Amino acid sequence: MGSHIVGGEFQSDKYPTCPRGKVPLSTKDPTAQDLLWEYAQRRRPIDAEFADDLEQTLLSSGYRPTPRKPVYDLYGASTVWSQVEDRLRLSGWTHDGRGRWKHSIFAPNGLATTALALEILVLHEAK
């Protein structure tokens, strides 16, 4: 254990030219695709174009995402989408009319899906 740690940082032995602290992942590696898909979702509020491009590359490589847990399950099965959208609007989120949400603090440089916007809101309220 520890053979990949150099100077306190991860160093790939398979890809020695990869900078320390970076982890080489391939969009064609089935064991990395779900992780990269999740990263695209988390990165979307910061850089939507990056997220779109990463998702497209993964889909082109044959990845098929599994559906996330439905948003309404976060608040209970009786919650309907209109209530979710109302809750987001009351919390400062704005809708672009094409299924994406924006927030001046949580997603200032990009847009989030309804599910991701609600997840951010739930995490913020839990603090």
N, C-alpha and C positions, 0 to 999 in steps of 0.2 A: 504494500500500500504506500502511496505517496510518490510513486515513480513518475507521475505526471505533474508533480508540483515542483516548479523551479522558481526560486526567489519568492516563494509565497503565492505564486500565481499558477494557474493551469497552463500546461504546455502540451500540445498534441505531439505524440511520437510518430503517428501516422502521417501527419502534415506538419513537419518541422518549420516550414516557412510561415505557418499561421502565427500571428503575433501572440505573445503571452497574454493570458487573460481572455482570449477569444476561443470559442468552441466551434469547430467546423461542422456544420450540418448541411446535408444535401436535401434539396427539395425532391429528389428522386429516391431517397431512402425511406422505405415504408415505416421504419421505426422512429423516424424524426418528423414525419409529415403532420401528425396530429399536434405535436408540440409547436411546429412552425405555424400551423393554422391558428392555434390559440394565441401565439405571439402576435400574429397579424391582427386579431381581434383586440388585444390589449394595446397595440400600437396605433390603432385607427384614430383615436382622439388626438394623437400627437402628429401623425403623418398619414392621412387618408390615402394618398397616392401610393405610398410604400405598401400599405396594407392591401390595397386593390391589386397591386402588381404581384405581391407575394401570394395572395389567394389565387390569382390567375395562373401563376407558374405551378402552384401545387395541383390545381385542377388539371392543367395540361399534362402534368406528370402522372395522372391517374388517381390522385387522391380524391376520395369522396367523403366529405365531412359527415360526422354523425350529428344529428340534431342535439342542440343543447337542451337542458331541462327547460320546459316552457316557462316563460316569464310569469304567467299567472300563478304558478306553483309557489313562487317566492312569497306571495301574500295570501295564498289560499285559493282553492279552486273556484270560489265564487267571484273572484275579481275578474272583471271583463276588460278588454283592451281600452275601451273609452275611459275607464277609471284610471288605468295606467297612464294614458296620455295626459289626462287632467292632472295627475300627480306630478308628472314631469314638467308640464307647463307652470304649475304653481311653484316649482322649485327652480325656475329660471331657464329651463330648456326651451328652445325654439325648434319648430319642425320646418323642414325645407320643402314639404309637399311631395317628396319622392321617397319617403321612408327613412330619412336620416334626421338626426337630431344634433343640435349644436348648443354648447354652453360656454359662456365667457370665461369660466374658471376651469371646469373639468374637461372641456373639449374645445379650446379656443382656436386651434389650428386645423381642425378636421371635424368630421361628422361621425356620429355613432349610430348604430342600429338601435331600435327601440329596446331590444333586450340588453345591449351593452349599456345604454344610457340608464336603464333601470338598475342594473347591477351596480353602476357607479353611485347612483343615488342611495341605494340600500347600504352600500359600504360606508358612504359618507355619514349617513344617519346613525350608523352603528357606533361611530366614534364618540 
